[in-house]
Amino acid sequence: MRQSPDPSRKSEIPKRTAVSVAEARELILASLPALGVETVGLREATDRVLAEDIAAERLIPPRDNSAMDGYALRAEDATDAPARLAIVEEIAAGHDPQRKLGPGEAARILTGAAVPEGADAVVMQEQTRRDGSEVILEESVSEGQHIRRAGSDVRPGTQVLAKGRGLRAADIGMLAALGRTQISVVTRARVAILATGDELVEPDRLRDDGRIVASNSYALQAALLEAGAEPVLLGISRDEPELIAEAFRRALRCDAVISTGGVSVGDRDWIKQVLAELGGDMRLWRVRMKPGAPLAYVVLDGRPVFGLPGNPVSSLVTFEQFVRPALLTMMGHTDVFRPVERAQLSEDYRKPAGRAHFVRVRVDSREGRLHATPTGDQSSGVLLSMVQANGLAFVPEDETWLRAGGEVPVIMLRRDDLRPEPGY
């Protein structure tokens, strides 16, 4: 029979000194398990991390081919323009030439078609005139003109993709061109999401009874999908240690676990107690940051468990700072942090020393400079301010006053709406 957490032992949880954001991040990233490898088809490979080196086994392109619609010919037949050549063949892409070109002969050729034997140049059709079965060249032609040589892209033995690379559109195209239909990639992280709290309900159960929707679960599910992980929603657990413990046992079927709520010091905040009773090794609790100070990081049965705060903004900010980089690292990515821009603060920002602040801001570009404007009330329960933000301005622990017009580093949560039109 499994032992249930004992509420009377809550005071025995070891106290942890609050750490800085950098210390918390370093501690977490240094203690993560690596995920396994699986084989997937190209249609499932986008944004996955390669688990093998990819070398070319063939020529690309496989044969000399035309870079233009025009005429294949021997350059020596067109040294003096204008020149008149007999058209002896028409060659479309995907069709083999049927004959070798001789002196005074040309072949009508389309882009991508194989260059016939005997030809050493292609002239674009805009530089010619056709006269029945002959072509008249208006300009002289140089050898090799408009011919893409076999192997000019890659040759056998060329390493085209390295293990650890996150696959993008061009990479998928190259794999297809090489004839690869399946590749080895790092497994996606399966991440359990558990919401705790007697006050929580699912969106379709919302009533005028004072309870609130467990919105954190849905926000975190979306954040996990954006990061390339596989979310597993475990629903809502009431604030009873036995129920929370059973939910965590189910969660351990996944590669990592995220819980929200119940990590502070309230009488019904059971997360740390339950994880300790289950044998978890608490690596940290409390980070010197706002929002999101109460953060439990526990290693349980070899799996990382993140106890995030219950306030919606705190939950998302701590996910961005710690959980997202951790999961990307587990899935083999090396570039695990959001891009950072420096922006001019539009208004004064004051805070007490002692905690770093992540300020929700809207970044826009004006007159060639980036400007960051706070998106209103910075309370950890005001989710609208997060909805309206595309960045988090970072204010260090010891900083107490940032003046309007000064520069501030901004972690960019979104970039697609920063510059809606090309700047070139």
N, C-alpha and C positions, 0 to 999 in steps of 0.2 A: 504493500500500500504506500503510495506516495505521500510524503509529508507535506502538509499545507503550511503556508507562511503563518507565523505566529505574531499577531499584532502587538503582543507585549514586548517583543524584541526590537521594536522599531528604533528605540534609542541606541541600540548597539551598532548601528550602521556607522562605519568610520567617517569622521569628518574630513573633508577634502578642502585644501586651500584653493581659492579661486585662481585660475590661471589666465594668462593673456590669450588673445585670439591666436597669435602665432604659436604659442606653446600648445594650445589645444589642437590646432591643426597638425602640428608636427607629431604630437603623441598619437593621434588617430592614424595618420598616414603611415606611421612606422609599425603599426600592429595589425595590418590587414592580411587576410588570407588571399591567395591567388585562386582564381577560378579555373575550371577545366577547359578543355578544347572540344569543339564539335565541328562537324562537316555540314556546310549549308550550300544551297544553290545560289547562283548569282543574284536571283531576284530577292533573296533574303539577306544579301551581304552588305548592303549600304549602311555605312556608319559602324559596321562591325570592325573589330581589330584583328588583323592578320596574325595567325599563329604559325606561319611558315614563310620562308623566303620564296619569292616567285622569280624564276629565270625564264627567259624566252627559249623556246625549243624549235622555233621556226623563223624564217624571214618575214618581216612585215615592212612594206608590202612584199608578197611572195614573188612578184615579177616586175620588171620595168613597166611602168604604166604612164598614161598621159595625164598631165595636170590640167589640161584644157580640152574643150571641144575645138577641133581643128583638123590638121592634116599631118600625118607622120611621113617623114621623107629622109633622104640622105642630105646632110647639110652641104656637101660638095656640089649638089645639083642646084643650089640656090645661093651661090656666092655672089652672083650678079643679078640684081633685081631690075626690072621684073623678069620672072622666070615662069615658064609654062611646063607643067608636069601632067602626065597621064594618071587618072584616078583608076586604080586597079582593084580596089577592095574597100568595103566599109566595115568597120570594126566597132561593135558596141561593147560596153562593160559586161564582163561575164562570158564573153565569146572569144574563142581562140582565133588568132590570125590564121588564114588559110594558105598564105604564101609568103615567100621572101621577096622583099622589094629589090628591084634592079635599078640600073641607071635610068634617070628620067621618069621614075614612077613615084606615086604617092598613094597613101591610103587615108580615106576619110576615117577619123577616129574620134570617139567620144570620151569625156572625162572618166578616168578610171580604167579604161580599156587597155589591154596588154599591147605594148609596142611591138610591131612585127619585126621579125629578123631582117636585118639589112638597114633598118631605119636607125638614125642616131639623133633625131631632133623632131620636135613638134612645133608647128606654127599655128597660132590661134586663128580661128576663122575670120576674125575681124580684120586681119591683115591680108586677106585673100579675096579673090573674085573667082567665081565658078563659071566656066564656059563649057556647058555640055558635060562631056566626060573628062574634061581637063580642069585643072586649078591654076590660076595665075597668082603668083606671089608678088606682093607689092613691095616687100622689104627683104633684105638679105637675112639669112638664118645662120645661127651659130650652133656648133655641135653641143648636144646635151640640153638644148633649150626646151623648157617645159616638160622634161621627163623626170618622173619620180623613180629613182633607182631602187631595185630590189634590196631590201634590208636597210633602206635609208632611215627607217623609223627604229627598228630593233633587229638585231642579229642573234642567232642561236648562242646561248651562254650569257647574254646580257641580263644582269639582274635589274628587273624593272620595278619591283616592289619589295620592301623589306619587312620582316617580321616586326610586329608592333605598330604598324601603320593603320590608322583609321581610314577606312575605304570611302572614297568620294566618287562622284560620277565618272570622272576621267579614269580612275582606277578600275571601276567596273567595266568601262569600255575597253580598256587594255586587256583585262582578263578575258573578256569575250573574244577580242581579236586574236588572242593566243590560243583559243579553242578550249579554255578552261570552263567547265560547267559547274564544278564544285570546288570549294576551297575550305581550308581549316581556319577557323576563327575562334577567338575566346568566347566562352559561353556568356550569355547575358545573365546578369545578376537577377535572381528572383528575390524580391524584397517584400516582406510582410508588413502591412500597415495595420496598427491596432489603435483605435481611439478609446479612451477611458473617461468615464464621468457619468454620474447619474443624471446630469442635466442634458445629456446629448440624445438626439433622435436623428433618424435618417430623414432626408429631405421630404419624402412623401408622407412622413408622420408628423410634420410640423403642425402644432395646434396653438391656440392662444392660451397656453397653460404655463408660460414662463420658461419652458425648455427651449434649447437652441439646436440648430442643425450641426452635425459633425462635419463641418465644411473642411476641416483640416485634412480629412481622409481623401477628399476629392481633389483638393489642391495638391497634395503630395502625390496622389496617383498620377496627375497630369505632369508634375515635375519629374517623376520617375520615367514616364514615357519619353519626355523630352530628353532625358539623359541616356536613353537607350536601354533602360532596365525594364524588368517585367514586374509590375506591381501585383500583389496578392492582397486584396482587402479582406480583413478578418472581422470587420464590423465593429460594434461598440461593446465594450465590457463595462459593467457596472463597477462602482467603487467598492468591490469586495475582493480582498486579497486572494481567496481561493479561485474566484472566477478569472482574475487577472493572471494568476499562475497557470491555469489551464490554457488560457489564450496564448501565453508565451510558449508553452510546450508545443502547441500546434504551429506556432510561428517558426519554430526551429527546424521545420521541414524546408525552410527557405535558406538562402545564402546570407541574408542580413535581415534585421528587424528594425522597424521604426514604430515607436509608440508616441502618442501625443497626450499631454496632460498628466497630472499626478506626479511631477518630478520636483515640486517645490517642498515646502516644509509644513503644509497644512495637515490637519488631523486625518484627512482622507487621501493624502498623496502617498500611494502605496508602491509606486513603480520601483524605487530604489530598494525598498524592503523586500519586495517579491523577488527581484533579480538576485539579491544577496542570498535569500533562502534557497533559490534554485541552483546556487553554486556559481553565480556570475562573479567575475573579477572586475570590480569597478575601477576603471582607469582614471576617470575624472568626473567631477560634478561641480558645476559653476564656472562660468567664464566671465572675465571682466569685460562685458559688452552689454549694449542696450540697442535694440531689444534682444532678448534671448539669454539672459544670464543663467537661469537654471537649465543645465544640459547634462544629462547623465550619459556617459559612454561606458559600456560594459562589454566584456568579452564573455560570452556564454556558450559553452559547448563548441568553442572554436569559431563562433560567429560574432560579428560586430552587432551590437544592439545600441540603438540611439534613442534615448528618452528625451524627446523634444518637449518644449513648453506647450501649454494648451492654447495660449493666445494666438490667433491666426497669423499675425505678422511675425511674432517671435518664432513660430513654427517654420514659416517660409524662410526667414533670414538665417536661422540656424541650419536649415537644410542646405541653403546656398553656400554657406561658409564651410560646412563640415561634411555633411552627408553626400552631397553631389560630388565633391572631389574624391571622397573615399570610394564611392561606387565606381566612378570612372577609372580610378586606379586599379580596383579589383578586376575590372573588365579589360585591363591591358592598355588603357590610354596613357599617354605621357603628357599631353596637354590637357590638364584637368581643371584649370582655373578660368574664370570669365575674363574677358579683356578689360583692361583698366584704361580710362581716358582721364586727362586732366581738364577740368572745366572751371570756369569762373563762377564763383558763388554769387547769386543774385541778391542775397540779403544776409544780414548778420546772423550768426548762429552761436548761441551761448550754451554752455553745459558745465556741470561740476567736473572736477578732475576725478580720476579713479576708474572710469570705465570708457572704453572706446564706444563711439556711437556709429551706427549705420543709419544714415539719414535718407529716407525715401525722397528721391528727386526726379524731376523731369528734365532731361538733357535735350537741348536743341542747339542748332547751329545758326549763328547770326553773324554776318559780316566776317566769315572765315574763322570764327572762334566758337568754342563750345561754352554754353551757359547752363548752370545747374540751378533749378528752382525747387525748393522743398514743396511737396505735394500736400501741404496742409498739416492737420493734427498728426503728430508723430507718436501718439499712443499705440501700444502694442495690440490693442483691440480694434483699431480702425483699419479695416481691410481695404477700404476705398482708396486710402493713400497709397497702398501697394499696387492697386489696380492702375492708378494714374501714373505710377513711376515707371521709368525705364532704366533706372540706375540706383545704386546705393552709394552715397557719398560717405567716405570713411574719415572719421574724426578721431585722432589718436587719444589714448587714455588721458594723457597729461594736458591736452589742449583744452582751454576753457572758453576761448572766444575766437571765432573766425569772422573776419570782417568782410562785408560785401565787397566784391571786386577781386578778392584774393582767390588763388587757385586751390582746388581740392581734388584729390584722386576719387574717381567714380568707377565703381564696379558696374559694368554695363550688363544689365539683365536682358535688354533687347537692343538690337542695333538696326533692325529693318525699318524702324520708324524714325531713326535719327536724321537721316538725309534722304528724304523721299525721292529726290531727283538727282541724277548724276552730277557730280561736281567737276566735270571735265568738258 
